[in-house]
C-alpha cells in the first residue's frame, strides 16, 4: 500500500504561520467539500467506511489523531500531528480515525459533495466491492 503524506508549504514570520492550499497545486483534486471534526471524546473511533469514488486529504490542524487505512489486503496506521501535513486517502480505502487528542481538529478536504450512495459502511461489503472491481479489470 502506498501512503501519500503531503507536507504543505509554510509561510511565516514573527507574526506566525500561514498555509494556503490550492486545488490541483497542493491538493491533487478539485475541492468540492470541506468539513472538520472536533470535540471528539476520549476512546471514540470515527469513520468506519470507504468511498467508491471520493478522494480526501485529512489534516489535523490542531492536536493529533491516528488514521487506520485498509485497502483490503493490508492495513497501515498513520499519525497526524502537524498542521502542515496532509494525508491523501483515495477511493477504495477503508478508514478509521481514533486516538484523538483532547484538542484535536481534523480537517477534511473532499473531491465531491456528500453523496450517501458513494459510501460503503459495511466492511464485508467493502471487500466484496474490491473483489468485484478487481474482477472487472481482468
N, C-alpha and C positions, 0 to 999 in steps of 0.2 A: 504494500500500500504506500503510495507516495503522498506525503503530507506536505502541504504548501503553507508555510507561515510567512506572512509578509511583514517586513519592517518598514514602516512608513517614515517619510522624511519629516524630521522635526525642525521647526524654525523657532528659535528662541533668543532671548537676550535677558537682561537683568529684570525685565517685567514678567518673564515666564515663558512657557512653551505654547506652540500652536501647531496643530497638524491639520492639513487640508486634504481631503480625499476626493478624487475626481474619477468618475466612471471611465472605463477603458484606459485610464492612465495608472491610477493607484489600485483600482478595483477592476477585475477582468470581465465585467459585465455592466449593462445598464442597470442603474439602481431604480427600482420601482416601489420599494417599501423600506421603511426604516422603523425599527422599534427597539425598545430596551427593557431589560428586566432589572429590578432592584428590590430591596427588602425581602430577599429570598431567605426564608427561615433556615436555621441550622438543621442539617440532616435531610433537607428536601432535595430531590432529584427532579430535573425537568427534561423536557424533550421527549424521549421515547418514541421517535418517529423518524421516517425518511421522507424524501420527496422524489417524485417521479421525474420532475424537470427542473425544479427550482434550485438555484445556487445561492450560497450565502457567504458572507465574510462576518466572522464573530470577533469583536474587540471588547476586551474587558477594560473599559475606560477608567474604572476605579476599582480598587481591590483586586481580588483574584478568584479564579474558579478553574475547575478541571473539565475537560471535554473528552468523552469517550467516543471515538469514531470506529465504526464497524462496517466493512464492505461485504460482509457475508462470508469472508474467508479468513480475515484476520482483524484483530482489534488493537487500537492504539489509544493511549491516554496522552493528551496534550494539556499542559498547564498554560493558562493565560494569566499573566500578572503584570504586564507592562502596557500602558495606554498607547504605545506606538507600535504594537504588534497586532496583527490580524491573522486569523486562521481561516483559510479557504475551505469551505465544505461544499463539495459538488453534489449533484443529484445522485441518487442511488447509494446514499451513505446514511446508515443509521447513526443517530446522535443522541447522547445523553449528557446533560450538564449537571455538575454536582460540586461538592466541596466549596460552595460559595463563601467567601469571607463575609463578615457581617456588613461591610461597607461596599460590597461588590455591585457594580453596574455593568451589565453585559449588553453591549450594543450589537444589533444585528442589521446588516445591510443585505437586502434580498433582491433577486433578479426579477421578481414578479409580485403582484399584489396577492393578498390572501385568497387562496382557492382551496377549499376543503378537499376537492377531488384530486388534488396533487399530493395529498398526504397519504402515507402508509403508516398506520398507527399500531399495527399488529406485527410482531417480529416474524412469525411464521409466514404471514402474507408477504412480508418484505423479502424473505428468502425465496418464496415462490415467484415473486416479481423478477428477482435477479435471474433465476433459472430460466424463466420464460424469455427474458430479454437476451440471455446468452444463447438459448436455442434458436432464437430469431436471427442471430448474427451468423449462424452456420449455414 
